[in-house]
Amino acid sequence: MIASFFVLVEKLKYSPILDQSQNLWSKNDFSVAKHIVELVMAILEEKMKILVYGAGVIGSVYAAKLQKTTGEVTLLARGSRLVHLKKEGVILKNGLTNELIKIRIPLTQELLPEDMYDLIIVTVRSEQIGSVIPILKNNRGSSLILFMFNDPGNLPKLIDELQPKKVLIGFPGIGGTIQNNCVDFILIDQQKTTIGEVNGKSRIEIKNLKSLFISAGFPADINDNMSAWLKTHAVFVCCVAAAIGKENGDICRLGNSWESVKTMVKSIREGFRACSVLNIPVTPFNLKVIFMFTPEWLCILYWQRALKGKLGTLGMAPHANAAKAEMKLLAKNVISMVRSSDQVTPTLDRLLSYYNQ
């Protein structure tokens, strides 16, 4: 049962039974308690109504697995992807287990102002966020929005423009690619689905969403400083993507090159040191340990192996190669951020100059 407490409260607020309760109580008619209990039970039996906005790898995987759990998911898709989904449904293949999942999910190609959802999960790329905000803002029927994206620079704009809606920030714990309408994906052990707020308050909505994702098969975690989490991740991912790009998109060739992986590792270390100087906590802890405390030679060996495995070939390379506009935007923001510190970052600067070509 996935109905969240905050959904229950919102529905109770507008229930006619509560409007009648004052008269019932004033007459010492305790049948009101029975009515309220019946209403609560009816609401709890309902499923959480979710819109997944975006039908790429991330949106498809989360929509399919949430649909199997909640049964109340709609997937927003457009263009050729919408055509394929209407014809064949969502097809997933777990790259680690080879499990094949085929599921039909209700589809839509737009979010109308009057559409009502308990939760909207936005999974579009960072460069597409600007076109999505007005649509979300005009929608009057949905008050809770979870963004899953890379760009920490967009956070203030999201919070400001979407008020009074509740905006939560998250990051997916999967990676993959779409080929012939089949989403080949992996769950990334080192990166749980992470959710939180910009201001660090862990509201009940976040705890309920964590339970929602776990019940759907996604290991999940709550972070009380998603701004720092995203800035840390931006340094990491744009350096990895640039290193892949310098090898013509061949991540296995990157993994076979000690010098190229060394450049990647040194760049990330320089970026993380700049974050620390700027009082931006390097998070999650596993990234901090491997890049800031592990000997360089051991870090290089670890990443040589990881890049050539499923983590690299399915979890990293497809997105890095497909989302070059997003990576270029991230790199620009990372350069701006590290230059605001007093740290010298020559290796990072050289690596990210790839995006100036």
C-alpha positions as CSV (number, residue, x, y, z in Angstrom):
1,M,0.0,0.0,0.0
2,I,1.7,3.2,-1.2
3,A,-0.8,5.9,-0.3
4,S,1.2,8.6,1.4
5,F,0.2,10.4,4.6
6,F,0.4,13.8,2.9
7,V,-2.0,12.6,0.2
8,L,-4.4,11.3,2.9
9,V,-4.4,14.7,4.7
10,E,-5.1,16.6,1.5
11,K,-8.0,14.4,0.6
12,L,-9.4,14.6,4.2
13,K,-9.3,18.3,4.1
14,Y,-11.8,18.4,1.2
15,S,-14.0,15.6,2.4
16,P,-17.7,16.5,3.1
17,I,-17.6,14.2,6.1
18,L,-15.4,16.7,7.9
19,D,-17.8,19.5,7.1
20,Q,-20.5,17.5,8.8
21,S,-18.5,16.6,11.8
22,Q,-19.2,19.8,13.9
23,N,-22.9,19.1,13.8
24,L,-22.4,15.4,14.7
25,W,-20.1,16.2,17.6
26,S,-22.4,18.9,18.9
27,K,-25.2,16.3,19.1
28,N,-22.9,13.9,20.9
29,D,-23.3,11.6,17.8
30,F,-20.1,9.6,17.9
31,S,-21.0,7.9,14.7
32,V,-18.7,10.6,13.2
33,A,-15.8,8.5,14.3
34,K,-17.1,5.6,12.3
35,H,-17.6,7.8,9.2
36,I,-14.0,9.2,9.5
37,V,-12.5,5.8,10.0
38,E,-14.4,4.5,6.9
39,L,-13.2,7.5,4.9
40,V,-9.6,7.0,6.0
41,M,-9.7,3.3,5.1
42,A,-11.2,4.1,1.7
43,I,-8.5,6.6,1.0
44,L,-5.7,4.3,2.1
45,E,-6.9,1.7,-0.3
46,E,-6.4,4.1,-3.2
47,K,-3.2,4.2,-5.0
48,M,-0.9,7.2,-5.3
49,K,-1.5,8.9,-8.7
50,I,1.8,9.6,-10.3
51,L,2.9,11.3,-13.5
52,V,6.4,10.6,-14.8
53,Y,7.3,13.5,-17.0
54,G,9.8,12.2,-19.6
55,A,10.1,8.8,-21.2
56,G,13.8,8.4,-21.7
57,V,15.8,5.8,-19.8
58,I,15.2,7.2,-16.3
59,G,11.5,8.0,-16.8
60,S,10.8,4.6,-18.5
61,V,12.4,2.5,-15.7
62,Y,10.9,4.5,-12.8
63,A,7.5,4.5,-14.4
64,A,7.5,0.8,-15.1
65,K,8.6,-0.3,-11.7
66,L,6.3,2.2,-9.9
67,Q,3.4,1.0,-12.1
68,K,4.0,-2.6,-11.0
69,T,3.8,-1.4,-7.4
70,T,1.2,1.3,-7.4
71,G,-0.9,0.7,-10.5
72,E,-1.5,4.5,-10.9
73,V,1.3,5.8,-13.1
74,T,1.0,7.8,-16.3
75,L,4.0,8.3,-18.5
76,L,4.4,11.6,-20.5
77,A,6.1,10.9,-23.9
78,R,6.3,12.6,-27.2
79,G,7.4,12.0,-30.8
80,S,8.7,8.7,-32.0
81,R,9.1,7.5,-28.4
82,L,5.3,7.9,-27.8
83,V,4.6,6.0,-31.0
84,H,6.8,3.1,-29.9
85,L,5.3,3.1,-26.4
86,K,1.7,3.0,-27.8
87,K,2.6,0.1,-30.0
88,E,4.7,-2.0,-27.7
89,G,4.5,-0.7,-24.2
90,V,7.5,-0.2,-22.0
91,I,10.2,-2.9,-22.4
92,L,13.0,-3.1,-19.9
93,K,16.0,-5.4,-19.7
94,N,18.1,-5.6,-16.5
95,G,21.7,-5.5,-17.7
96,L,22.9,-7.5,-14.7
97,T,20.2,-10.2,-14.5
98,N,18.9,-10.2,-18.1
99,E,15.4,-10.1,-16.7
100,L,13.0,-8.8,-19.3
101,I,10.0,-6.7,-18.2
102,K,7.1,-5.7,-20.6
103,I,4.4,-3.5,-19.2
104,R,1.6,-1.3,-20.5
105,I,1.5,2.1,-18.9
106,P,-1.1,4.8,-19.5
107,L,0.4,7.5,-21.8
108,T,-0.1,11.1,-22.3
109,Q,1.7,13.7,-24.5
110,E,0.9,16.7,-22.4
111,L,0.2,18.0,-18.9
112,L,-3.0,20.1,-18.9
113,P,-3.7,22.8,-16.3
114,E,-6.6,20.8,-14.8
115,D,-4.8,17.4,-14.6
116,M,-4.5,16.1,-11.0
117,Y,-1.7,14.0,-9.7
118,D,-0.4,13.3,-6.2
119,L,3.1,13.4,-7.5
120,I,4.9,14.5,-10.6
121,I,8.4,13.1,-11.2
122,V,10.3,15.1,-13.8
123,T,13.1,13.2,-15.6
124,V,14.0,15.4,-18.5
125,R,17.5,16.6,-19.2
126,S,18.8,19.8,-17.6
127,E,18.7,21.8,-20.9
128,Q,15.0,21.0,-21.2
129,I,14.0,22.1,-17.7
130,G,13.3,25.7,-18.8
131,S,10.6,24.7,-21.2
132,V,8.9,22.4,-18.6
133,I,8.7,25.0,-15.8
134,P,5.8,27.0,-17.4
135,I,3.8,23.9,-18.0
136,L,4.2,22.7,-14.4
137,K,3.4,26.2,-13.1
138,N,0.2,26.4,-15.1
139,N,-1.0,23.0,-13.8
140,R,-3.4,23.7,-10.9
141,G,-4.1,20.1,-9.9
142,S,-0.7,18.9,-8.7
143,S,1.2,20.4,-5.8
144,L,4.2,18.0,-5.3
145,I,7.0,17.8,-7.8
146,L,10.1,15.8,-7.7
147,F,12.9,16.8,-10.1
148,M,15.5,14.1,-11.0
149,F,18.3,15.9,-12.9
150,N,21.9,16.9,-12.9
151,D,22.0,20.7,-12.8
152,P,22.4,22.4,-9.4
153,G,22.4,25.8,-11.0
154,N,18.7,25.5,-11.7
155,L,17.6,25.0,-8.1
156,P,16.9,28.6,-7.1
157,K,14.9,29.1,-10.3
158,L,12.8,26.0,-9.7
159,I,11.9,27.0,-6.1
160,D,11.1,30.6,-7.0
161,E,9.1,30.0,-10.2
162,L,7.0,27.1,-8.9
163,Q,5.9,28.6,-5.6
164,P,3.6,27.7,-3.8
165,K,4.1,24.1,-5.1
166,K,6.3,21.8,-3.0
167,V,9.5,21.1,-5.0
168,L,11.7,18.2,-4.0
169,I,15.1,17.4,-5.6
170,G,16.3,13.9,-6.4
171,F,18.8,11.9,-8.5
172,P,18.2,8.5,-10.0
173,G,20.1,5.4,-9.0
174,I,20.1,3.8,-12.5
175,G,21.8,4.2,-15.9
176,G,21.2,2.7,-19.3
177,T,20.4,3.1,-22.9
178,I,17.4,2.7,-25.3
179,Q,17.9,0.5,-28.3
180,N,15.1,-0.7,-30.6
181,N,12.6,0.6,-28.0
182,C,14.1,-1.7,-25.3
183,V,15.6,0.1,-22.2
184,D,18.8,-1.8,-21.2
185,F,19.5,-0.6,-17.7
186,I,21.2,-1.3,-14.4
187,L,20.6,-0.3,-10.8
188,I,23.8,1.4,-9.7
189,D,24.9,-0.2,-6.3
190,Q,27.2,2.7,-5.5
191,Q,24.4,5.3,-6.1
192,K,21.0,4.9,-4.4
193,T,18.0,6.9,-5.6
194,T,18.6,10.1,-3.6
195,I,15.9,12.6,-2.6
196,G,15.8,15.7,-0.4
197,E,15.2,19.4,-0.3
198,V,17.3,22.4,-1.1
199,N,16.8,23.9,2.4
200,G,17.6,20.6,4.2
201,K,14.3,20.0,6.0
202,S,13.3,16.3,5.8
203,R,9.6,16.7,5.5
204,I,7.2,13.8,5.8
205,E,6.7,13.8,2.0
206,I,10.4,12.9,1.5
207,K,10.2,10.0,3.9
208,N,7.1,8.7,2.2
209,L,8.8,9.0,-1.2
210,K,11.7,7.0,0.1
211,S,9.3,4.2,1.1
212,L,7.6,4.5,-2.3
213,F,10.9,4.0,-4.2
214,I,12.1,1.2,-1.9
215,S,8.8,-0.7,-2.4
216,A,9.2,-0.4,-6.1
217,G,12.7,-2.0,-5.9
218,F,14.9,1.1,-5.9
219,P,17.4,1.4,-3.0
220,A,16.8,4.9,-1.8
221,D,18.3,7.4,0.6
222,I,17.5,10.9,1.9
223,N,20.0,13.7,1.8
224,D,19.5,16.9,3.8
225,N,21.7,19.0,1.4
226,M,20.8,18.2,-2.1
227,S,22.4,21.3,-3.4
228,A,25.8,20.1,-2.2
229,W,25.1,16.6,-3.4
230,L,24.3,17.9,-7.0
231,K,27.4,20.1,-7.0
232,T,29.6,17.2,-6.0
233,H,28.0,15.0,-8.6
234,A,28.4,17.7,-11.3
235,V,32.1,17.8,-10.8
236,F,32.3,14.0,-10.9
237,V,30.0,13.4,-13.9
238,C,31.3,16.1,-16.2
239,C,34.9,15.0,-15.7
240,V,34.0,11.4,-16.4
241,A,32.0,12.4,-19.5
242,A,34.8,14.6,-20.8
243,A,37.3,11.8,-20.3
244,I,34.9,9.5,-22.3
245,G,34.5,12.1,-25.0
246,K,38.3,12.5,-25.4
247,E,38.4,8.7,-26.2
248,N,35.7,9.3,-28.9
249,G,33.0,7.9,-26.7
250,D,34.7,4.6,-26.1
251,I,34.6,4.0,-22.4
252,C,36.5,0.7,-22.6
253,R,39.4,2.5,-24.4
254,L,39.3,5.0,-21.5
255,G,39.4,2.2,-19.0
256,N,42.5,0.7,-20.7
257,S,44.4,3.9,-20.5
258,W,46.2,4.5,-17.2
259,E,47.1,8.1,-18.2
260,S,43.6,9.0,-19.3
261,V,42.0,7.6,-16.1
262,K,44.7,9.4,-14.1
263,T,43.8,12.7,-15.7
264,M,40.1,12.0,-14.8
265,V,40.9,11.1,-11.2
266,K,43.1,14.2,-10.7
267,S,40.5,16.5,-12.2
268,I,37.8,15.2,-9.9
269,R,40.1,15.5,-6.9
270,E,40.9,19.1,-7.8
271,G,37.2,19.8,-8.2
272,F,36.3,18.2,-4.8
273,R,39.1,20.2,-3.1
274,A,37.6,23.4,-4.5
275,C,34.2,22.3,-3.2
276,S,35.6,21.9,0.3
277,V,37.2,25.3,0.2
278,L,33.8,26.8,-0.8
279,N,32.2,25.0,2.2
280,I,30.3,22.6,-0.1
281,P,30.3,19.2,1.6
282,V,31.6,16.5,-0.7
283,T,28.8,14.0,-0.7
284,P,27.9,11.1,-0.8
285,F,30.6,9.7,1.5
286,N,31.7,7.0,-0.9
287,L,32.8,9.5,-3.5
288,K,34.6,11.5,-0.8
289,V,36.5,8.4,0.4
290,I,37.6,7.2,-3.0
291,F,38.7,10.5,-4.5
292,M,40.0,12.4,-1.4
293,F,41.4,9.7,0.9
294,T,42.3,6.7,-1.3
295,P,45.9,6.7,-2.8
296,E,45.9,7.9,-6.4
297,W,47.3,4.7,-7.8
298,L,44.5,2.6,-6.1
299,C,41.8,5.0,-7.2
300,I,43.1,4.7,-10.8
301,L,43.0,0.9,-10.7
302,Y,39.5,0.9,-9.2
303,W,38.2,3.2,-12.0
304,Q,40.0,1.3,-14.8
305,R,38.0,-1.8,-13.8
306,A,34.7,0.0,-13.1
307,L,34.7,1.9,-16.4
308,K,35.0,-1.3,-18.4
309,G,32.3,-3.1,-16.4
310,K,28.5,-2.6,-16.4
311,L,28.8,0.5,-14.2
312,G,30.8,2.2,-17.0
313,T,29.3,0.7,-20.2
314,L,25.7,0.9,-19.1
315,G,25.6,3.2,-16.1
316,M,27.8,6.0,-17.4
317,A,28.8,5.9,-21.1
318,P,25.3,6.0,-22.7
319,H,24.2,9.1,-20.9
320,A,27.6,10.8,-21.3
321,N,27.6,10.2,-25.1
322,A,23.9,11.1,-25.6
323,A,23.6,14.1,-23.4
324,K,26.5,16.3,-24.6
325,A,24.5,19.5,-24.4
326,E,23.7,18.8,-20.8
327,M,27.4,17.9,-20.1
328,K,28.5,21.1,-21.7
329,L,26.2,23.1,-19.5
330,L,27.4,21.2,-16.4
331,A,31.0,21.8,-17.3
332,K,30.4,25.5,-17.6
333,N,28.8,25.6,-14.2
334,V,31.6,23.5,-12.7
335,I,34.3,25.8,-14.1
336,S,32.5,28.8,-12.7
337,M,32.2,27.2,-9.3
338,V,35.8,26.1,-8.9
339,R,37.1,29.5,-10.1
340,S,35.2,31.2,-7.3
341,S,37.5,29.3,-4.9
342,D,41.2,30.0,-4.3
343,Q,42.2,26.6,-5.6
344,V,44.2,26.0,-8.7
345,T,42.7,23.3,-10.9
346,P,44.9,22.9,-13.9
347,T,44.1,19.3,-14.7
348,L,40.3,19.9,-14.4
349,D,40.6,23.0,-16.6
350,R,42.4,21.1,-19.3
351,L,40.0,18.2,-19.2
352,L,36.9,20.3,-19.3
353,S,38.3,22.3,-22.2
354,Y,37.0,19.4,-24.3
355,Y,33.6,21.1,-24.2
356,N,35.0,24.2,-25.8
357,Q,35.8,22.4,-29.0
